[in-house]
Amino acid sequence: MNLFRLSTFMLYILFSLSLVDGYSQSSDSIISIKDVQKRLDTAPDEALRMLEQVKEQKQTPPFKIDWVATQIYMKKQQYRLALEYGRRTLANDSVRNNWQYYCNMCENMVNICISLRNYEEALRYANLMQEQQEKHHVPESKKYVSVETLAEVQRLMGNKEKAYALNQEATEAARRYIEDLASRGYDRPYPFLYLSLYRETRTNWLMEDELYKEALEVSLKDLQIQEELKKRVGRNFPDKIPEAVYQKIVARHAIRLATIYLYIGKKEEAEKWYRTYYENPYYQTPEGISLSIEYFQAKKDYPQVIRQANELTGMLDPADSLSPAHLQIALNLAEAYEQTNRHPEAIAQLKRCIVLRDSIELNEEKSDALEMATIYETQDKERMIDLQTNELNRNRLLLISACGAIFLLGLILYLIARNWRTTRRKNITMAKQIREQLAYSKSIEQQLTLLETHPEEQADMPDTENTTQNITGKEELLFEKFRLLISGQEMYRNPKLTRDEITTRMGINKNILSTMLQKCAGMNFTDYVNHFRLAYVLERLADSDDTIETIAEEAGFGSARNLYRVFRNKYDMSPTDYKTIVMEESRRK
């Protein structure tokens, strides 16, 4: 199972590097995501330091940083940290809206959960992969990765039959995808890599279940896939398969066949395939020696097991002596010494196994505690950053609001000042017109008074008769009498003056008065009376220091409120504004 996860992870790294442009930064950055991904497989600690620099540059979207952090912690076997960053990656909208990104990260999460032996959670992420593909209507032929991932989880949960069925489904889907690519003129090696991996997985399961004939059948079919892979060997992935990857596939297939032939009793075939394996460069790697040890254990050649186990010990890093690899070597040596009757060495190796197991478990507990502490510390830092960011945003919002308020206040003050200047210019113009009108009215009054005292001068006056109104002589006499009552006797200054009082004194009815006023003055009774009242107010405002209330009462308005209403309706300005303008002009003179 560990070999499956390692192989899947290696394939995923190669595939993700082929799509690395999607995670890259701009060319002017010091370190890019692509640079970090190139280092995570061989130097994860250095890759993690580089990732911190990328984060400080603040030029890369957070989900890309979390994505690579997940890969790094997987490589460092710090699975709880990997799980935390993987969850953050999946929660990002940029990943959730891209089904390929989402499924790739779910595949990572499945492998992480398997490493943590949390198979229920692994099953959940495997199902999420399929749900996402269903949601985006992904063709069945492209679902081979999600189906095989689900098969692996079902196998670990003990559902062997379901796992075999899903593995077969994934194999058929990969084959259909290859055919689909070929029909469209595309030739990509990675579907063949996955197909080979699925066959290897099925072979390993059959060997675990001691179904060696079925395992041999599947493994022989894999030879055809190797031929296809050989045609696609080159330098660059994903267009070609690197030579080292191809040799690894060939070697692992050879040692599997050798082991299967041993179990079914065909020793010559087993030796032939082992020689093929031995001549492969992959044999010289620690993983290659480990597979060779398993072959000799199946062959019961324990001296060879001892020799190769010691050889493997020399290949491992001495600084990492408390590793599962050293524990496995000790177990292999203990069994080999026991089978060769070297009991003291067997006992020594068993004691070493006990010490290693306890030490590894202790280290795992320490590592788990350190990971949890790191997770909590990271969460605390993120909370502090969130608080600082919220505070900064709040202060920025307050600053923007204050600037907006100041701007609006300034705009309001500007509009008020502009409106005041406009109104003032209008009022000054209106005041000038009022004075001119008042002077003209006084001139008319003087002429009318002159006519009353010297009738003989009427012939020298211009003819002002309004012939269009058909004013009779009687109406003219009535109007003159009315004018003298209102103006000459200053009856307009009586705030309680009514039309009834005037008609009684003149001995006429209301209709005659109204008709006469309309013909001779062109206005009604109230407007005519207010005309004289306003004339009085205008004179008093110009030459008196009395209050508006006093002037309003003297003029006959009764109250300042009535004066203000009539004055504004007539001149579109207030008495106060008019008095201010007149006083200013008087001071300038």
FENGI-V773252 format. One record per helix or strand of 2 or more residues. SS is the DSSP state (a for helix, b for strand). FROM is the first residue (numbers start at 0). LEN is the number of residues. Records with the same first field share a line. If there is no record, write none. Layout:
SS->FROM-LEN / FROM-LEN
This chain:
a->1-17 / 19-4 / 32-8 / 43-14 / 61-14 / 78-13 / 92-4 / 98-17 / 118-17 / 139-3 / 143-13 / 159-24 / 189-19 / 211-19 / 242-21 / 266-12 / 280-4 / 285-14 / 301-14 / 317-3 / 323-16 / 342-111 / 454-6 / 466-3 / 472-16 / 490-3 / 498-8 / 509-11 / 524-19 / 547-8 / 559-12 / 574-14
b->232-2 / 240-2
